[in-house]
């Protein structure tokens, strides 16, 4: 019996009891997991940095209107000029809107444009705490009324309510869509990997169990521990659990298959597989989970909320893949691998496989290989200068053209740029008059649009209209100038509104990048040092992952600009991609290097590098394809941010799997040799010379009585 903590699998009834345990857990938590959509908070204020001025303005403005107020802007347009019947129809619509039960205030308009071709009506709505989710139905009702006008009069629904409706429609049904897409991708890739009609079911079932448990835990924390969950983090949770969880399954199954060739007892084979592969899998999962928890340092509420959600997904995936999956494999027996059943005494095919050949070719000139590879990746990384991560306008954020975007274009064509998205200023009542004068004097504000101050409690409230479009650089400059000039009139004055919110998000995202990226690097470095018990290897591995990230981001920036013609990227995009690529990319280096270290203790680092590559190359490549495929599923969503993140992470994972881990890291292992393990004792173990000839590298210098093929991962 294998003497280790992994020996639990050897007990007669433990595997069956483990399966029953997880079935009961899913039965108990299944209904809770189904409530994930209900606990999501997708309203704008739940994405904002808590310390931002626009957030404080939103809180102060609650004195004057309900925090659930969400204005709808109805725009009517007739090319060539409005007719009398058009104005009459819009006035009738305004009276109808004024009778709504969810109205919060007075309907404003219809207001004619100066060119006489458009009308604007503002309908202040209170949709309650669940307003974001109910916005699509309300907007449909308003559009139905507005579109029932004279022939030739076009009506559009935009403003905050229209934008909320379109955003909510994007996330409607997103969980089931992503789940089916991710499961489909994983199934196809597992069928290609295992070439078995039944084996693929076990990782997919285990991933489904892990996702159910993770969603339930997230729901419970959202309800009882104030965890912020939004559509973005819920979507990433699905992809991450299926992608990373299946990766862990692939690595464990590969090691188990290898041990089945060496042991007659499948329980003993699984115990050794868990003992050998388990630490690397746990270390990889811990790296990802702790890396995700670094997002708790973010100012952005949405970014901060993603950290715990993603970490929960990884931990649940680890727990299921290291307990339920081994139990299923042991209970079902060897036949589950049919038609490629591993039998006791079979030769290990990795010794003569593709990756063994790749290793031999690299061994001929390792220094030249890693220098050339590094130069190519560095050149690819120069594309980062093409990345425009200053944020996306409402129009640019969608892959298509939703109704609110079309309405916003019409609004901008006929009314001042900031119509429908006013700048909000709150000041102390004593300074209200001076603040209003300063507000009106700003060149970026239409002076006649500034309202008289309304005083309520400790605040005076006023609004003004931007001359520029609300998501333009000119509008952002106006907000910054206004904040600066208002400091002299009233140091406590607050500037808010849609444009101020977007500006604060950009600035908070830039700060998050500066803080979180170094934190993730430090965490990854410390974990690698503990795992590999060395300093040189962790530093080299970290450098390769950062280089891989830069290359992936550089190529993606070029593709976004010159192939997909995207206007830019979200301000949080570089940070999200960095965390995913570094945390997940280091996984493959951990899987490879733990095996190399194991072999180096027997054969020296250079020969260990070749054995490690040959033994892990196939399974790590399969794992990379699965992870890339699941992240690519994000591209099915009609949001530019998700499409960009899906493409970049998928490309980055493939780059890391096929080039960085297999070529660059192997070449560095062969060139640096035993010094990779400095200052550990392994760094003093002499390397065995690696012959660059065509013969099998496993055959030479193998100790007497040792297995001729590579020992277990």
N, C-alpha and C positions, 0 to 999 in steps of 0.2 A: 504494500500500500504506500502511496506517495506521501511522504511526511512533509506536509506544508498546509497552509490555510486552505489551499485549493483542494485538499483531500476530502472536503465535505461531499464532493460529487461521488465519492466511493461508497458512501453509506447506502444501504439497500433501498430505503424508502425516501431518502432526501430528495432525489430528482422529482419524483411524483408529487411530493408535498410542496416543492417549490412551484411547480406548474399550477397546482390547486390554489396556492397562495395568490399568485398573480391573477388567476381567473376571478377569485373573490374580490381582489382589489379593483379590477376593472368593473365588476358588477356593482360594487359600492360607489365608485367614483364616476361611472359612465354618465349619469344624468348631470352631475356637477360639471363635467367637462363640456357638456352641451350648452352651458350657460356662458361660454367665453364671449360670444358676441354681445350678450346683455351687459357685461361689465366693462366693455370698451368705452373709453372716453376720447372721442375724436374731435371734440370741439377745439377751436383754435387756442383758447386760454389754457387748455390742458397740455399744449405743446410748448408753451412759452417758458423762458427762463424766469424763475420766481423773483429774481432781484431786478429784472428789467423795468425801465421807466414805463413802458407801455403796459406791463402787467399791473403796476401800481395804479396806472390811470384807469384800467378796467375795474379794479377793485373800488377806487374812489367814485367812479361813475355809477356804481350801484345805488348811490344816494339819489340819483335822478331817474333811473329807469331800472327795470328788472334785469338781472344778469342774464336772463334767458331771452332778452330782446334780440331779434334778428331781422333787420329790415330786408324787404324784398323790393327790388327796383323793376318796375314794368316800363319798357321802352316801346313806343309805337313809332313806325317809320313808313313814310310813303315817298318814294322817289318822285321828284318833280314838284313836291309841295303838298301840304296837308289840305284836305277839303273840310268843309263845315261839318259833314257827316262824321268825319274822323274825330274831330274834337268832341262832338256830341256823344259818340260811342265811348270815348275815353272817360268822359265825365260820368256817364252811366256806369262804367266799370268801377270808377272810384267810389260811387255811392254803394255799389255792391260790395266792394272790398271793405267799406266802412261798417258793414253790418256783420262782419265776421266775429265769431266768439273769441278767436285768438288774437284779435286786434289789441295793441297796447299803445294807445296814443291816437293822434289824428292822421288820416291819410293826407299826404301832401301832393298836390297836383290835380290834374295834369298840368305840367309846366312846358310851354312850347319852347323849342330851340330858336336861336336867332336866325337860322337859315330857313325856318318855317317848314322843315321836312320831318321833324320828330317831336314827340311828346314824352315827358318823363313823369311817372307817378311813383311815389315812395310809400310803401305799405309797411308800417312798423308792426311786427308780429311777435307774440310771446308764445313760443312752442313748448315751453316747459323744460324741465331738466333733460328730457330725452329729445330735445329739439333737433339735434343733428340727425338722429335716426328717422325722425318723422318728417323732416324737411322734404323728401321727394314727393310724398303724397300731397302735402300742402302746396308745393310749387305746381304740381299737376293741376290742382284745382284752380289756382290763379291763372295758369296758362290757358286752361279751358275757357275761362271767362274772357280773358284778353283777346284770344284768337277768334272769338265770335263777333267780329266786327265787319265793317264794309269790305267788299272785295278790293284787293290791292293794298290794304293796310296790314303791314306785318307787325307782329307783336313778339317781344322777347322778354324773358324773365331772367334777371341777373341780380347783382348786388350780393351781399352776404348770404341771403337765403338761397339764391340760385346756385351760388358756389357750393354751399353746404349740401344742396340736393345732388349736385353732380358728383361731389366727393363721396357722399354716402352711397350713391349708386355704384361707384367703383368698388367699394368694399362689401356691397351686398352679395351674399353668397360666396364671398372670396375664400372662406375657410374650406368649404366643400370642393370648390374648384381647384384650389391648390393641393388639397389632400388627394384628390383623384389624379391630378397631373403628376404629383410627386410619386405616388404609389405606382402609377403607370410607368414612369421613367425607371424607377428602381426595379420593377418587375422585369422589364425588357433587358436591362443591363445585367441583372442577376441570371436570367435565362441564358444570355450570351456567355457569361462568365462560367457558370456551373455546367451548362449543357445538360441539365437535369430537369425533368418535368415536375419534380416535387420539392427539391432542396430549397428553391427560391422562396417557397412559402414561409419557411421558418424565420428568416430575417424580416420579411415583410410583416408577418404576424407580430413578431417581437417589436418592430418599429411602431406598429399600430398601438400596441399595448403601452409603449413608452410615451407616445404622443397623448394618449388618453389620460394617463397619469399626470403628465406634465401640464396639460390644459386644466385638469382639475385642481392641481396645486396652485396654478396661477390664479384661477377663479377664487379660490379660498383666500389667497393673500390679497387679492384685489378687494374682496368684501370685508376682510377683517384686519388687514395690515396696511391699508392705504397704498397698495401697489398700483401705479398708474399703468394701464394697459390700453393700447390703441390698436387700430387696424394694422399699422406697420409692424409692430412687435409681434402681434398674433400671427401675421403672415410669415414672418421670419422664423417663428417658433416651429411652424409646420415643416418648412424646408430644412431647418437645422436638425430637427430630430430625425427626420427620414434620411437626410444626407449623412450626418455624422454617425447616427446610430447604425446605419447599414455599413459604414466604414468599419466600425468596431466589430460588427458581425463577420465581415469578410476576413478580417485579420484573425479572429478567433477560429473560424471554420477552417481557414488555411492551415493554421498550426495544428488543429485537431486532426485534419486529414493526414498531415505529415506524421503525427505521432501514431496514427492507426497503422501505418506501415511498419512501425517499430515495436508495437505492443499488441498482444492478442486481446487483452481486456480493453474494451472501449471506455470503461470507467477510469482505468489507469491512464489511458491515452488522454482523456479529457482532463484529468487531474494535472498531468504534466503540461498540457497545452495551457491550462489556466495559470499554472505556476510560471511558465516561461513567457507567455504573451500577455498575461494579465497586468503585470507592472507597467509595461509599455503602454497598454491601452488606458490604464488608470492615469498615468502621467500625461498622456495626450489629452484625455478628457479634462483633467485638472487644469492643464494649460489653457484650454479653450474657456472653461468655466471661469477661472480667475481672470483671464483676459477680458471676458465679457463683464465681469463685476467691476473692472476698472471704469466702465461707463458710468458708474455711480458718482464719479468725480465731475460729471458734466453739469453745466448750468441748464442746458436744454432739458426740460421735463421729459419730452418724448425720448431723447437719447438716454437719459438716466433710467427711465422705466424699462428700456430694452435690455439693460444689463442683467437684472435679476431674472427676467423672463427667459432670456437665452441660456443663462446659467442653469436654471431649473430644467430646461429641456435637455441640456447636456448631461446633467447628473441623473435624470430619469433614464436617459438612453443608456448610460453606463450601467446603471443598476439592473436594467432588464437584460441587456446583452451579456452581462457577466453572471447572470443567475438563471433566468428563464430560458434563454437560448441554449446554454450548455445542458440544462435539464432535458429539453426537448430532443436535442441531438443524442444524448445518452439513452433516453427511454425508447426512441424510435430505432436506434441501431444503425449498422452500416448500410443497410439497404437504401437509406434516404439519399445516398450519393448516386444511386443508379442513374445511368448505366456505367458510370466511371467509379465503381466501388473500390476504395482502397483496401487491399488485403495485407495481412501481416507478411512481411518479407519482401514486398514489392520494392523495386528501385525507386529512388527519389528523382523525378524527372527534372527538377530545377538545376541539377548539376550539368545538364546538357541543353538547357533551354536557351531562349532568346537572350535573357539578361546575363547569362553566363558568357555568351558571345560578346555582348556589349562591353562587359567588364574586361575581357581579354583585349579588345580593341583599345579601350581607354588606357590599359596598362602599358601599351607600347610607348606612349608619350603623354603621361598624365599632366605634366606642367603645361605643355602646349595646349592641351584640351581645356584646362580650367582658365588659362589666360584668354584664349579666343572666346570661350563661352562667356566669360565675365565682360569682355569688351562688347560683345553683341548685345548682352542684356543692358549694359550701361548706355549704349547708343539708343536702344529701344526706350529706355527711361527718359531720354531727352524730350520725348513727346509730351511730357508733363507740362511743358511751357504752353501747350495748346489747350490745356484744361481750364475752362472758365467756371470755377466753382463759386460764383458770386450769387447764386440763387436763380430760381426760375420764376417767371411771371405766371399768372394764372393760365394764360394762353399756352405758355411753353411747357407747363407741367403735365399736360395731357397729350397722349399720342394722337388722339383725334381732336375734334372741335365740338365740345359739349355745348349745350344751349346757353349756359351762363357766359361762356367765352364769346359766343356769337353776339349775345346781347351787349357785352362789355365793349366789343368793337363798335357796334352801332352807337352806343353811348359816347364813346370817345370821338366818333366822327361828328357828332352834332352838339355836344355839350362840353364844358370845361373838363380837362383831363381827369380831375379828381371827383367828378360828379358821381354820387353813389358810394363814395368811400371817403367821407369827410375826415379832416384832421380834428381831433378832439383836444381841447386845452382845458385843464382844471387849475384854478388858482385860488388863493385865499380871498375871501370877499373884500377885504380892505384894499387889495391891490388889483381888483378885477378891472377897473377902468383903465389903468395903465397897461395891464396885460393885454386888454383888447386892442388898445392903440398900437402896441408893439406887434400884435398878431396881424392886424390889418396892414401894417407898414412893410411886412415881409414881401419881397418881390415874387416869391413862389406861391403866394396866396391871393385868391381873388378877393380884393378888399371889400367889395359889396356883399360878399357871401358870409362874412363873419357875423354870427348871431349876437344878440344882446346877452350879457351874462345872466344865467339863472342861478340863484343862490339857494343852497339847501345845506343846512348845518355848517360844516367847516369848509365847504367848497363852493366856488362859483364855476359854472359849466358853460362852455361856449364851443361852437363848431365853425369851421371854415373849409372852403373848397380849394384844392390844389389846382394850379394852372396846368401842371404836367400830369401825365397819366400816373396813377397811384403806385405802379410798380416799376417806374423808370428811375434812372440814376438822378435825374433832376429832382424828382420827388424826394428821394432819400437825402439829397443835399439840402432841400428845403427844411426837412425835419431837423437835421443837425443844426442848421443856421437858426431855426426857430428856438430850439432848446437853448442854444448859446445866448441868444438875445433876450430870452425870457428870464434868464438867471438874474439879470440886472433889475428887471421889474419886480420879480418875485422868485427868490431862491427855491421856494417850495412848489413852484408851478410844475405841472406834469403835462407832457405832450404824448397823446396816444392816437388810436385809430389804426386802420389797416396798414397804412404805409409805415407807421412807427413800429408796429408789431414785426413786420418783415425786416426792417432795419435792425431791430434788436435781436432777431433770430440770427441774422448774418454775423453780427458782432459776437454773440454768445457762441456760435459754432466755431468761429475763428479762435476764440479763447479755449474751447474744448479741445481743439486740435493740438494746441500748444501744451496742454496739460496731460491729456490722456495718452497721446502717442508715446511720449517718453515713459509714462507709467507702465504701459503694456510691454515695452521693450525691457524694462527692468524686471518685471514679473517673469517674462519668458526666459530671460537670462538666468535668473535665480533657479527656476525649475530645472533648466538644462544642466546647471552646475550640480544640483543635488542628484539628478538622475544619472548623469554621466561621470560624476565625481572627478571633474576636470575643469580647467579654465579655458584652455585654448580651443577645444572643440566647440563649447557653447558660443564663444565669441565668433568663431568662423561660421557656425550654423546660423547664428543671428544675422550676420552680415549677408549671407546668401538669401535669407528670407526677405530682408529689406530690399536687396537688389531685385529679387523676383517681384516684390510689390511695386517697385518703381517701374520696372519694365511693363508689368501688366497695366498699370495706370497710364503709362506713356502711350502704349499701343491703343488702349481704350480711348484716350483723349483724341487721338488721330482718327479713329474709327467714328467716334461720336460727331466730330466736326465735318469730316470729309466723306463719310459714307452714309450715316444716318441723318446728317444735317441737323443735329440737335443744337439749340441756341446756347446751352450751357449745362451745368449740373447744379444740383442742390448743394447748399453750403455744408451740409453734414455728410455728403457723399464720400469725400476722401477719408474721413474718420471711420465711417462704417466699413469701407472697403479695406482700410488698413487693419482694423481689428479682426475682420474675418480672414483676410489672407494671411496675416502674420500668425494668428492663433491656430487656424486650420492648417496653414502651410507648415508650421513647425511640427505638426502631427506626423507628417510623412518622414521628416528628418528624425523624429524620435523613434518611429518604427524601424527605420533603417539603422540608425546609430546604436540603438540598444542591441540589435542583432550583431552589428559589426563589433561592438565591445565584447559581446559574449564569445564570438569567434576569435577575437584578438587575444583573449586570454589563453587560447589553445595554440593558435597558429601564427600570432603576430598580427599587427595592424594591417599591413598591406594584403596579405592573403585573406585576413578576416574581412577586408573591404570587398573583395571579390566574392567571397562566399555569402556575405550579407546581401550584396546586390542580387546575386542569383537566387537566393532563397526568398527574398521579399519583393523582388521586382514585379512579378506577375500580380501578386495580391495588392500591392500598393498602387499599381497602375489601374487595376479594377476599382479600387476604392476611390481613386482620383476621378475616374470616369463617372462613378455614381454620384459623388459630391458635386461635380461640375454639372451633371445632368439635372440634379434636383435644384440647384441654384438657377440654372437656365430657365426653369419653370416660371420664375418670377417675371420673365419677359412676356408671359401670356397676359399680364395685367396691363390695363390701359393707362398706366402712369409712367412718365419718363424716368422717374427716380428708380422704380422697380426694374424697368427694362435695363437701365444702365448698370444697376448693381448686379442684376442677374448675369449680364454679359461679362462684366469685369471680374467678378468672383469666379465664374465658370472658366474664363480664359486664364485667370491667374492660377487656379488650382491645376489646370492642365499643364500650364507652363512649369509650375513647381514640381508636378509629378513626373513629367516626361523629360524635362531638361535639368532643372536645378537639382532635384534629388538624385536622379539616375546618372547624370553626366557630371555636373559641377561638383557635387559633394563627393562622389566616388573618386573623381580625379584629384580632389584635394586630399582625401584620405590616402591615396596612393603616393602622392607627392610629399605630404607632410609626414606620413608614417606614424611612428610611435609617439612623436611629439604632440600629436593631437590630444593625448591623454595627460599632458603635463598639468599639474605637478603630481598626479597620482602614481603609485608604483607601476601601473601598467605602462606609463610613459617611459619606463626604463627597460621594458621587455624588448629584446632584440627582434627585429623583423626578419621573417624568412624571405629570401629573394624570390621575386615573382618572375617567372620565365614568360616572356612575351610570345612564345611559340604557340602553335595551334592546338596543342594537346590540352587535356582537361586540367584546369588549375587545382582541382580538388585531389588529384591523384598524388601530388608530390608533397613530401614532408608531412604525411599524415602519421601520427604516432601509431605504433604497433597495436593492433587490436581495436583501433578506433574505426568508427563507421566511415566508409570512403566518401559518402555524400555529406552534405552539410548537416550538422546537428540541428536541433529544433530552433524556431524563432522565439 
